Amino acid sequence: ILSAGALISACVAGYVADRWGRKSVLWYSTIVFTIGALLQAVSWHFAQMVVGRFVVGIDVGATAMAVPL
């Protein structure tokens, strides 16, 4: 689930980083990560945990594209 979110966001994050800058991508991905982590922390059902993992995966993909090696 995390990998699916990372795959989707990595495709978009490269374009967004070129267009608006890497720093803005990192700031917004940090917000997305916080939302995903909170979703996982307060999840009562398996589906909520899956959604939280997907949201965290979005951050992982965006961060991997925005941070230079």
N, CA, C and O atoms as CSV, one atom per row, in Angstrom:
chain,resi,resn,atom,element,x,y,z
A,1,ILE,N,N,0.837,-1.188,0.000
A,1,ILE,CA,C,0.000,0.000,0.000
A,1,ILE,C,C,0.879,1.249,0.000
A,1,ILE,O,O,0.629,2.195,-0.747
A,2,LEU,N,N,1.909,1.241,0.843
A,2,LEU,CA,C,2.822,2.377,0.888
A,2,LEU,C,C,3.510,2.561,-0.461
A,2,LEU,O,O,3.690,3.689,-0.921
A,3,SER,N,N,3.887,1.475,-1.081
A,3,SER,CA,C,4.566,1.549,-2.377
A,3,SER,C,C,3.650,2.085,-3.468
A,3,SER,O,O,4.110,2.782,-4.373
A,4,ALA,N,N,2.369,1.773,-3.396
A,4,ALA,CA,C,1.425,2.287,-4.392
A,4,ALA,C,C,1.314,3.805,-4.292
A,4,ALA,O,O,1.309,4.498,-5.309
A,5,GLY,N,N,1.226,4.315,-3.081
A,5,GLY,CA,C,1.188,5.766,-2.896
A,5,GLY,C,C,2.470,6.431,-3.358
A,5,GLY,O,O,2.438,7.508,-3.953
A,6,ALA,N,N,3.608,5.784,-3.082
A,6,ALA,CA,C,4.897,6.336,-3.500
A,6,ALA,C,C,5.019,6.359,-5.018
A,6,ALA,O,O,5.544,7.318,-5.584
A,7,LEU,N,N,4.541,5.318,-5.673
A,7,LEU,CA,C,4.610,5.250,-7.130
A,7,LEU,C,C,3.796,6.371,-7.769
A,7,LEU,O,O,4.251,7.025,-8.708
A,8,ILE,N,N,2.615,6.579,-7.261
A,8,ILE,CA,C,1.738,7.608,-7.830
A,8,ILE,C,C,2.318,9.000,-7.622
A,8,ILE,O,O,2.354,9.806,-8.551
A,9,SER,N,N,2.772,9.282,-6.407
A,9,SER,CA,C,3.250,10.636,-6.132
A,9,SER,C,C,4.611,10.915,-6.755
A,9,SER,O,O,4.911,12.066,-7.073
A,10,ALA,N,N,5.436,9.900,-6.935
A,10,ALA,CA,C,6.745,10.121,-7.552
A,10,ALA,C,C,6.591,10.592,-8.994
A,10,ALA,O,O,7.400,11.381,-9.483
A,11,CYS,N,N,5.570,10.117,-9.660
A,11,CYS,CA,C,5.329,10.536,-11.041
A,11,CYS,C,C,4.945,12.013,-11.120
A,11,CYS,O,O,5.288,12.692,-12.088
A,12,VAL,N,N,4.250,12.500,-10.127
A,12,VAL,CA,C,3.776,13.882,-10.117
A,12,VAL,C,C,4.792,14.820,-9.463
A,12,VAL,O,O,4.934,15.966,-9.890
A,13,ALA,N,N,5.489,14.355,-8.450
A,13,ALA,CA,C,6.357,15.224,-7.650
A,13,ALA,C,C,7.531,15.776,-8.449
A,13,ALA,O,O,7.974,16.894,-8.186
A,14,GLY,N,N,8.034,15.038,-9.397
A,14,GLY,CA,C,9.130,15.544,-10.216
A,14,GLY,C,C,8.725,16.782,-10.997
A,14,GLY,O,O,9.465,17.766,-11.041
A,15,TYR,N,N,7.554,16.733,-11.610
A,15,TYR,CA,C,7.050,17.886,-12.350
A,15,TYR,C,C,6.790,19.063,-11.418
A,15,TYR,O,O,7.154,20.199,-11.722
A,16,VAL,N,N,6.158,18.785,-10.283
A,16,VAL,CA,C,5.838,19.853,-9.331
A,16,VAL,C,C,7.116,20.477,-8.774
A,16,VAL,O,O,7.175,21.693,-8.591
A,17,ALA,N,N,8.131,19.673,-8.505
A,17,ALA,CA,C,9.396,20.200,-7.988
A,17,ALA,C,C,10.087,21.087,-9.023
A,17,ALA,O,O,10.686,22.102,-8.666
A,18,ASP,N,N,10.008,20.717,-10.285
A,18,ASP,CA,C,10.590,21.558,-11.328
A,18,ASP,C,C,9.808,22.852,-11.506
A,18,ASP,O,O,10.382,23.904,-11.790
A,19,ARG,N,N,8.514,22.764,-11.339
A,19,ARG,CA,C,7.651,23.929,-11.563
A,19,ARG,C,C,7.679,24.916,-10.404
A,19,ARG,O,O,7.830,26.118,-10.622
A,20,TRP,N,N,7.533,24.423,-9.166
A,20,TRP,CA,C,7.403,25.307,-8.005
A,20,TRP,C,C,8.555,25.206,-7.012
A,20,TRP,O,O,8.567,25.930,-6.017
A,21,GLY,N,N,9.497,24.347,-7.252
A,21,GLY,CA,C,10.663,24.249,-6.389
A,21,GLY,C,C,10.601,23.066,-5.437
A,21,GLY,O,O,9.527,22.610,-5.044
A,22,ARG,N,N,11.772,22.589,-5.082
A,22,ARG,CA,C,11.861,21.412,-4.215
A,22,ARG,C,C,11.435,21.710,-2.793
A,22,ARG,O,O,10.846,20.864,-2.120
A,23,LYS,N,N,11.734,22.915,-2.339
A,23,LYS,CA,C,11.409,23.252,-0.958
A,23,LYS,C,C,9.902,23.225,-0.718
A,23,LYS,O,O,9.454,22.751,0.326
A,24,SER,N,N,9.122,23.723,-1.662
A,24,SER,CA,C,7.665,23.698,-1.487
A,24,SER,C,C,7.132,22.270,-1.519
A,24,SER,O,O,6.191,21.944,-0.795
A,25,VAL,N,N,7.722,21.420,-2.347
A,25,VAL,CA,C,7.313,20.009,-2.371
A,25,VAL,C,C,7.595,19.362,-1.024
A,25,VAL,O,O,6.769,18.607,-0.513
A,26,LEU,N,N,8.748,19.651,-0.448
A,26,LEU,CA,C,9.088,19.069,0.852
A,26,LEU,C,C,8.172,19.578,1.961
A,26,LEU,O,O,7.788,18.811,2.844
A,27,TRP,N,N,7.819,20.857,1.925
A,27,TRP,CA,C,6.902,21.382,2.950
A,27,TRP,C,C,5.532,20.717,2.859
A,27,TRP,O,O,4.976,20.286,3.870
A,28,TYR,N,N,4.992,20.637,1.647
A,28,TYR,CA,C,3.671,20.028,1.502
A,28,TYR,C,C,3.699,18.527,1.777
A,28,TYR,O,O,2.735,17.979,2.310
A,29,SER,N,N,4.780,17.869,1.423
A,29,SER,CA,C,4.851,16.437,1.704
A,29,SER,C,C,4.976,16.172,3.200
A,29,SER,O,O,4.523,15.135,3.683
A,30,THR,N,N,5.582,17.094,3.933
A,30,THR,CA,C,5.634,16.958,5.391
A,30,THR,C,C,4.239,17.046,5.993
A,30,THR,O,O,3.912,16.312,6.926
A,31,ILE,N,N,3.429,17.935,5.465
A,31,ILE,CA,C,2.042,18.048,5.932
A,31,ILE,C,C,1.273,16.770,5.611
A,31,ILE,O,O,0.515,16.270,6.443
A,32,VAL,N,N,1.471,16.243,4.403
A,32,VAL,CA,C,0.799,15.003,4.006
A,32,VAL,C,C,1.244,13.846,4.899
A,32,VAL,O,O,0.425,13.017,5.295
A,33,PHE,N,N,2.541,13.786,5.215
A,33,PHE,CA,C,3.048,12.733,6.094
A,33,PHE,C,C,2.406,12.817,7.477
A,33,PHE,O,O,2.029,11.797,8.053
A,34,THR,N,N,2.283,14.025,8.004
A,34,THR,CA,C,1.676,14.199,9.323
A,34,THR,C,C,0.230,13.730,9.323
A,34,THR,O,O,-0.211,13.079,10.270
A,35,ILE,N,N,-0.501,14.048,8.287
A,35,ILE,CA,C,-1.892,13.597,8.181
A,35,ILE,C,C,-1.952,12.076,8.120
A,35,ILE,O,O,-2.778,11.463,8.797
A,36,GLY,N,N,-1.090,11.463,7.320
A,36,GLY,CA,C,-1.069,10.004,7.218
A,36,GLY,C,C,-0.685,9.330,8.519
A,36,GLY,O,O,-1.265,8.309,8.888
A,37,ALA,N,N,0.292,9.896,9.218
A,37,ALA,CA,C,0.707,9.321,10.500
A,37,ALA,C,C,-0.403,9.438,11.537
A,37,ALA,O,O,-0.622,8.514,12.320
A,38,LEU,N,N,-1.100,10.561,11.546
A,38,LEU,CA,C,-2.225,10.719,12.473
A,38,LEU,C,C,-3.358,9.753,12.142
A,38,LEU,O,O,-3.992,9.201,13.040
A,39,LEU,N,N,-3.608,9.552,10.852
A,39,LEU,CA,C,-4.628,8.578,10.451
A,39,LEU,C,C,-4.283,7.185,10.963
A,39,LEU,O,O,-5.157,6.460,11.439
A,40,GLN,N,N,-3.022,6.818,10.866
A,40,GLN,CA,C,-2.608,5.506,11.355
A,40,GLN,C,C,-2.690,5.421,12.871
A,40,GLN,O,O,-3.053,4.381,13.422
A,41,ALA,N,N,-2.357,6.500,13.537
A,41,ALA,CA,C,-2.340,6.483,15.000
A,41,ALA,C,C,-3.737,6.362,15.597
A,41,ALA,O,O,-3.912,5.748,16.650
A,42,VAL,N,N,-4.722,6.941,14.935
A,42,VAL,CA,C,-6.080,6.931,15.487
A,42,VAL,C,C,-6.998,5.939,14.782
A,42,VAL,O,O,-8.211,5.963,14.991
A,43,SER,N,N,-6.432,5.068,13.949
A,43,SER,CA,C,-7.278,4.142,13.192
A,43,SER,C,C,-7.913,3.096,14.107
A,43,SER,O,O,-7.276,2.548,15.007
A,44,TRP,N,N,-9.178,2.847,13.842
A,44,TRP,CA,C,-9.937,1.832,14.576
A,44,TRP,C,C,-10.177,0.598,13.730
A,44,TRP,O,O,-10.409,-0.490,14.257
A,45,HIS,N,N,-10.122,0.768,12.426
A,45,HIS,CA,C,-10.402,-0.324,11.503
A,45,HIS,C,C,-9.218,-0.510,10.553
A,45,HIS,O,O,-8.383,0.377,10.378
A,46,PHE,N,N,-9.181,-1.671,9.963
A,46,PHE,CA,C,-8.110,-1.992,9.027
A,46,PHE,C,C,-8.110,-1.041,7.834
A,46,PHE,O,O,-7.044,-0.654,7.355
A,47,ALA,N,N,-9.284,-0.664,7.353
A,47,ALA,CA,C,-9.376,0.229,6.198
A,47,ALA,C,C,-8.774,1.596,6.504
A,47,ALA,O,O,-8.153,2.205,5.634
A,48,GLN,N,N,-8.948,2.074,7.708
A,48,GLN,CA,C,-8.352,3.352,8.086
A,48,GLN,C,C,-6.827,3.260,8.089
A,48,GLN,O,O,-6.142,4.194,7.674
A,49,MET,N,N,-6.310,2.145,8.552
A,49,MET,CA,C,-4.859,1.951,8.557
A,49,MET,C,C,-4.320,1.891,7.132
A,49,MET,O,O,-3.250,2.430,6.848
A,50,VAL,N,N,-5.049,1.244,6.245
A,50,VAL,CA,C,-4.623,1.156,4.845
A,50,VAL,C,C,-4.595,2.545,4.211
A,50,VAL,O,O,-3.654,2.876,3.491
A,51,VAL,N,N,-5.605,3.350,4.468
A,51,VAL,CA,C,-5.632,4.710,3.929
A,51,VAL,C,C,-4.469,5.525,4.492
A,51,VAL,O,O,-3.828,6.278,3.759
A,52,GLY,N,N,-4.198,5.380,5.768
A,52,GLY,CA,C,-3.070,6.082,6.378
A,52,GLY,C,C,-1.746,5.680,5.767
A,52,GLY,O,O,-0.887,6.531,5.533
A,53,ARG,N,N,-1.565,4.393,5.503
A,53,ARG,CA,C,-0.329,3.916,4.874
A,53,ARG,C,C,-0.196,4.457,3.448
A,53,ARG,O,O,0.901,4.803,3.011
A,54,PHE,N,N,-1.318,4.528,2.728
A,54,PHE,CA,C,-1.290,5.076,1.375
A,54,PHE,C,C,-0.890,6.549,1.395
A,54,PHE,O,O,-0.100,6.995,0.562
A,55,VAL,N,N,-1.436,7.296,2.345
A,55,VAL,CA,C,-1.122,8.720,2.454
A,55,VAL,C,C,0.356,8.913,2.808
A,55,VAL,O,O,1.008,9.801,2.258
A,56,VAL,N,N,0.885,8.105,3.705
A,56,VAL,CA,C,2.315,8.177,4.028
A,56,VAL,C,C,3.148,7.804,2.800
A,56,VAL,O,O,4.219,8.371,2.581
A,57,GLY,N,N,2.672,6.871,2.015
A,57,GLY,CA,C,3.371,6.506,0.783
A,57,GLY,C,C,3.447,7.661,-0.202
A,57,GLY,O,O,4.434,7.804,-0.925
A,58,ILE,N,N,2.410,8.483,-0.231
A,58,ILE,CA,C,2.440,9.673,-1.080
A,58,ILE,C,C,3.608,10.565,-0.678
A,58,ILE,O,O,4.311,11.105,-1.532
A,59,ASP,N,N,3.808,10.714,0.623
A,59,ASP,CA,C,4.938,11.513,1.104
A,59,ASP,C,C,6.270,10.871,0.743
A,59,ASP,O,O,7.197,11.568,0.332
A,60,VAL,N,N,6.378,9.579,0.889
A,60,VAL,CA,C,7.642,8.889,0.607
A,60,VAL,C,C,8.044,9.087,-0.856
A,60,VAL,O,O,9.209,9.358,-1.148
A,61,GLY,N,N,7.103,8.954,-1.758
A,61,GLY,CA,C,7.408,9.139,-3.176
A,61,GLY,C,C,7.772,10.570,-3.519
A,61,GLY,O,O,8.703,10.814,-4.287
A,62,ALA,N,N,7.039,11.517,-2.950
A,62,ALA,CA,C,7.320,12.928,-3.225
A,62,ALA,C,C,8.675,13.334,-2.662
A,62,ALA,O,O,9.427,14.062,-3.310
A,63,THR,N,N,8.982,12.869,-1.470
A,63,THR,CA,C,10.266,13.204,-0.858
A,63,THR,C,C,11.418,12.571,-1.629
A,63,THR,O,O,12.461,13.199,-1.812
A,64,ALA,N,N,11.240,11.347,-2.075
A,64,ALA,CA,C,12.296,10.676,-2.836
A,64,ALA,C,C,12.592,11.405,-4.146
A,64,ALA,O,O,13.738,11.425,-4.596
A,65,MET,N,N,11.587,11.993,-4.753
A,65,MET,CA,C,11.802,12.726,-5.998
A,65,MET,C,C,12.378,14.113,-5.754
A,65,MET,O,O,13.148,14.612,-6.575
A,66,ALA,N,N,12.022,14.739,-4.651
A,66,ALA,CA,C,12.415,16.129,-4.416
A,66,ALA,C,C,13.806,16.267,-3.810
A,66,ALA,O,O,14.465,17.288,-4.006
A,67,VAL,N,N,14.260,15.258,-3.078
A,67,VAL,CA,C,15.558,15.350,-2.407
A,67,VAL,C,C,16.641,14.852,-3.361
A,67,VAL,O,O,16.583,13.714,-3.828
A,68,PRO,N,N,17.623,15.695,-3.651
A,68,PRO,CA,C,18.710,15.233,-4.522
A,68,PRO,C,C,19.614,14.244,-3.800
A,68,PRO,O,O,19.827,14.346,-2.592
A,69,LEU,N,N,20.134,13.297,-4.546
A,69,LEU,CA,C,21.020,12.306,-3.939
A,69,LEU,C,C,22.344,12.894,-3.719
A,69,LEU,O,O,23.243,12.221,-3.214
